[in-house]
Amino acid sequence: MQAPPSHVARRNALQWDALIVLAVIVSLIVASFVTLDLQLGALFAADGIAKMSEFAGGFAPPDLSSEFVGRVAEGALETLAMSALGSLIAAVLGLLLALPASRVQHRWLRQAARLVLNVLRSIPELVWAALLVIAAGLGPFPGTLALAVHTTGVLGRLFADTLENLPPAPAEALRNNGASAAQVFLYATAPQAAPQFISYTLYRWENNIRAATVLGVVGAGGLGQMLYVHLSWFQMEQVATVVLAMVLLVLIVDLVSYIARQMLTR
């Protein structure tokens, strides 16, 4: 009996691998529902819905007085600056760490760089902010650093994976013609990876806008701090205004990011 062609055997193996992965995912989902105490009945009970409606009713109407809207605008600009500066710092540091993290010929250096990236991104922004607030005091500075530290771990890993998955032919052609490592990176690696790097950075900037609002819980400035203060005093009209500002800010950043990505893919 003739053996099946190698490509057919490889395709069958991939199908079995996909089925195994799917079975594991389904098993984890089922186990999650079994082990968690999900009280869906209480969530959709008439009493619960009535309490949520009463609470949501306190948000209307939002506080649109000129004085408060001005303060919210200042907080929005502070949040925008925190997220933009944190993302920029993270992109630079992430690239610096991604270079050794993707150099498979220096295994010890690669493992050390990836360990650093794993530690940075495994600790949430809120924990980094709490630590940095103790060191640097309240305000946007520790919030910016917290975003930069965590995002460095995320972008560094994404950048390293991008570098490892690039087609090797352009870099090999330059090396064979006597180009230095710096020339190979500038004229072969960087042009191929730049669109992906920018796309990842823009996406993380969008995420950092949302993360910056959470950091206000530990006094890291911006709209998040305003939200925390007014929620603590149950000033729901002011909370509604801050939430609307958050939504508007995220929509603007999403639009800018979308336009930038469309320009990159032309």
C-alpha positions as CSV (number, residue, x, y, z in Angstrom):
1,M,0.0,0.0,0.0
2,Q,1.4,3.3,-1.0
3,A,2.1,5.9,1.8
4,P,0.2,9.2,1.5
5,P,2.2,12.2,0.2
6,S,4.1,14.2,2.8
7,H,1.9,17.3,2.3
8,V,-1.3,15.2,3.0
9,A,0.2,13.7,6.1
10,R,1.3,17.2,7.3
11,R,-2.2,18.5,6.7
12,N,-3.8,15.7,8.6
13,A,-1.4,16.3,11.5
14,L,-2.3,19.9,11.6
15,Q,-6.0,19.0,11.6
16,W,-5.5,16.7,14.6
17,D,-3.5,19.4,16.4
18,A,-6.3,21.9,15.8
19,L,-8.9,19.5,17.1
20,I,-6.8,18.9,20.2
21,V,-6.4,22.6,20.9
22,L,-10.2,23.1,20.3
23,A,-11.0,20.3,22.7
24,V,-8.8,21.8,25.4
25,I,-10.4,25.2,25.0
26,V,-13.9,23.8,25.2
27,S,-12.9,21.8,28.3
28,L,-11.5,24.9,30.0
29,I,-14.7,26.8,29.2
30,V,-16.9,24.0,30.6
31,A,-14.7,23.7,33.7
32,S,-15.0,27.5,34.2
33,F,-18.8,27.4,34.3
34,V,-18.7,24.4,36.6
35,T,-16.3,25.8,39.2
36,L,-17.4,29.4,39.3
37,D,-20.4,30.4,41.4
38,L,-22.3,32.3,38.6
39,Q,-25.6,33.6,40.1
40,L,-27.2,34.6,36.8
41,G,-30.6,34.3,38.4
42,A,-29.8,37.1,40.9
43,L,-28.4,39.3,38.1
44,F,-31.6,39.2,36.0
45,A,-34.0,39.2,39.0
46,A,-36.6,42.0,39.1
47,D,-35.1,43.4,42.3
48,G,-31.6,43.5,40.8
49,I,-32.8,45.2,37.6
50,A,-34.7,47.8,39.6
51,K,-31.7,48.6,41.7
52,M,-29.5,48.9,38.6
53,S,-32.0,51.2,36.9
54,E,-32.2,53.4,40.0
55,F,-28.5,53.7,40.2
56,A,-28.2,54.4,36.4
57,G,-30.9,57.1,36.7
58,G,-28.6,59.1,39.0
59,F,-26.3,59.8,36.1
60,A,-28.8,62.0,34.4
61,P,-28.5,64.8,33.6
62,P,-24.7,65.1,33.4
63,D,-23.0,68.2,34.9
64,L,-22.4,70.5,31.9
65,S,-21.5,73.6,33.8
66,S,-18.7,75.6,32.2
67,E,-16.5,75.3,35.2
68,F,-16.8,71.6,35.5
69,V,-16.5,70.9,31.8
70,G,-13.3,73.0,31.8
71,R,-11.9,70.8,34.6
72,V,-12.9,67.7,32.7
73,A,-11.2,69.0,29.6
74,E,-8.0,69.5,31.5
75,G,-8.2,66.0,32.9
76,A,-8.8,64.6,29.4
77,L,-5.7,66.4,28.1
78,E,-3.7,65.1,31.0
79,T,-4.9,61.5,30.4
80,L,-4.1,61.9,26.6
81,A,-0.6,63.1,27.5
82,M,0.0,60.3,29.9
83,S,-1.1,57.6,27.4
84,A,0.9,59.2,24.5
85,L,4.1,59.7,26.4
86,G,3.9,56.3,28.1
87,S,3.3,54.6,24.8
88,L,6.2,56.5,23.2
89,I,8.6,55.6,26.0
90,A,7.4,52.0,25.9
91,A,7.9,51.8,22.1
92,V,11.6,52.9,22.4
93,L,12.4,50.7,25.4
94,G,10.4,47.8,23.9
95,L,12.5,48.0,20.7
96,L,15.7,48.0,22.7
97,L,14.7,44.9,24.5
98,A,13.2,43.2,21.5
99,L,16.5,43.2,19.7
100,P,18.3,40.9,22.1
101,A,15.0,39.0,22.7
102,S,14.9,38.0,19.1
103,R,18.6,37.1,18.6
104,V,18.4,33.3,18.7
105,Q,22.2,32.9,18.3
106,H,22.8,34.3,21.7
107,R,20.5,32.1,23.7
108,W,21.4,33.4,27.2
109,L,20.9,37.0,26.2
110,R,17.6,36.1,24.5
111,Q,16.3,34.3,27.6
112,A,17.4,37.2,29.9
113,A,15.7,39.8,27.7
114,R,12.5,37.7,27.4
115,L,12.5,37.2,31.2
116,V,12.6,41.0,31.7
117,L,9.7,41.4,29.2
118,N,7.7,38.8,30.9
119,V,8.1,40.4,34.4
120,L,7.3,43.9,33.1
121,R,4.0,42.8,31.4
122,S,2.9,40.3,34.0
123,I,2.5,43.0,36.6
124,P,-0.6,45.1,35.9
125,E,-0.4,48.9,35.4
126,L,-2.4,49.5,38.6
127,V,0.3,47.7,40.7
128,W,3.1,49.6,38.9
129,A,1.2,52.8,39.6
130,A,0.8,52.0,43.3
131,L,4.5,51.3,43.6
132,L,5.5,54.4,41.7
133,V,3.1,56.7,43.6
134,I,4.9,55.7,46.8
135,A,8.2,56.6,45.2
136,A,7.3,59.7,43.2
137,G,4.1,61.0,44.8
138,L,0.6,61.7,43.4
139,G,0.0,63.0,40.0
140,P,0.4,62.1,36.3
141,F,4.2,61.3,36.5
142,P,3.8,57.9,38.3
143,G,0.8,57.1,36.0
144,T,2.9,57.8,32.9
145,L,5.8,55.7,34.2
146,A,3.4,52.8,35.1
147,L,1.9,52.8,31.6
148,A,5.4,52.9,30.1
149,V,6.8,50.0,32.2
150,H,3.9,47.7,31.6
151,T,3.6,48.5,27.9
152,T,7.3,48.0,27.4
153,G,6.8,44.4,28.3
154,V,3.9,44.1,25.9
155,L,5.4,45.9,23.0
156,G,8.8,44.3,23.5
157,R,7.3,40.8,23.2
158,L,5.3,41.8,20.1
159,F,8.3,43.5,18.5
160,A,10.6,40.5,19.2
161,D,8.1,38.1,17.6
162,T,7.8,40.4,14.6
163,L,11.6,40.4,14.1
164,E,11.8,36.6,14.4
165,N,9.0,36.1,11.8
166,L,10.5,38.4,9.1
167,P,11.5,36.9,5.8
168,P,15.3,36.2,6.1
169,A,16.2,36.7,2.5
170,P,16.7,40.5,2.4
171,A,18.9,40.4,5.5
172,E,20.9,37.4,4.2
173,A,21.5,39.2,0.9
174,L,23.0,42.2,2.6
175,R,25.2,40.1,4.9
176,N,26.5,38.1,1.9
177,N,27.5,41.4,0.3
178,G,29.5,42.5,3.4
179,A,27.0,44.7,5.1
180,S,27.5,45.3,8.8
181,A,24.9,44.4,11.5
182,A,23.7,48.0,11.7
183,Q,23.3,48.3,8.0
184,V,21.4,45.1,7.8
185,F,19.0,46.3,10.5
186,L,18.6,49.8,8.9
187,Y,18.1,48.7,5.3
188,A,16.5,45.3,5.6
189,T,15.0,44.6,9.0
190,A,13.6,48.0,10.0
191,P,11.8,48.7,6.7
192,Q,10.1,45.3,6.9
193,A,9.1,45.6,10.5
194,A,8.3,49.3,10.8
195,P,4.6,49.0,9.6
196,Q,4.0,46.3,12.2
197,F,5.8,48.2,14.9
198,I,3.7,51.3,14.3
199,S,0.5,49.3,14.2
200,Y,1.2,47.6,17.5
201,T,2.2,50.9,19.1
202,L,-1.0,52.6,18.0
203,Y,-3.1,49.7,19.3
204,R,-1.3,49.9,22.7
205,W,-1.9,53.6,22.7
206,E,-5.6,53.0,22.4
207,N,-5.4,50.5,25.3
208,N,-3.4,53.0,27.4
209,I,-6.1,55.6,27.1
210,R,-8.4,53.2,28.9
211,A,-5.7,52.0,31.3
212,A,-4.9,55.6,32.3
213,T,-8.4,56.2,33.5
214,V,-8.1,53.2,35.9
215,L,-4.9,54.5,37.4
216,G,-6.8,57.4,39.0
217,V,-7.7,54.9,41.7
218,V,-4.2,55.3,43.2
219,G,-4.0,59.1,42.5
220,A,-2.2,58.9,39.2
221,G,-4.0,62.0,37.7
222,G,-6.1,62.5,34.7
223,L,-9.8,61.6,34.2
224,G,-9.3,58.5,36.3
225,Q,-8.6,60.5,39.4
226,M,-11.6,62.7,38.8
227,L,-13.8,59.6,38.3
228,Y,-12.5,58.1,41.5
229,V,-13.1,61.2,43.6
230,H,-16.6,61.9,42.3
231,L,-17.6,58.2,42.7
232,S,-16.4,58.3,46.3
233,W,-18.7,61.2,47.0
234,F,-21.6,59.7,45.0
235,Q,-21.7,62.8,42.8
236,M,-23.3,60.9,39.9
237,E,-23.9,63.9,37.6
238,Q,-20.2,64.7,37.6
239,V,-19.4,61.1,37.1
240,A,-21.6,61.0,34.0
241,T,-19.7,64.0,32.6
242,V,-16.3,62.3,33.2
243,V,-17.5,59.0,31.6
244,L,-18.8,60.9,28.6
245,A,-15.3,62.6,28.3
246,M,-13.7,59.2,28.5
247,V,-15.9,57.8,25.7
248,L,-15.2,60.8,23.5
249,L,-11.5,60.6,24.1
250,V,-11.4,56.9,23.2
251,L,-13.4,57.5,20.1
252,I,-11.0,60.3,19.0
253,V,-7.9,58.2,19.6
254,D,-9.5,55.2,17.8
255,L,-10.3,57.4,14.8
256,V,-6.7,58.8,14.7
257,S,-5.3,55.3,15.1
258,Y,-7.5,53.9,12.3
259,I,-6.5,56.7,9.9
260,A,-2.9,56.1,10.7
261,R,-3.1,52.4,10.1
262,Q,-5.0,53.0,6.8
263,M,-2.2,55.2,5.6
264,L,0.4,52.6,6.5
265,T,-1.3,49.9,4.5
266,R,-1.7,51.8,1.3
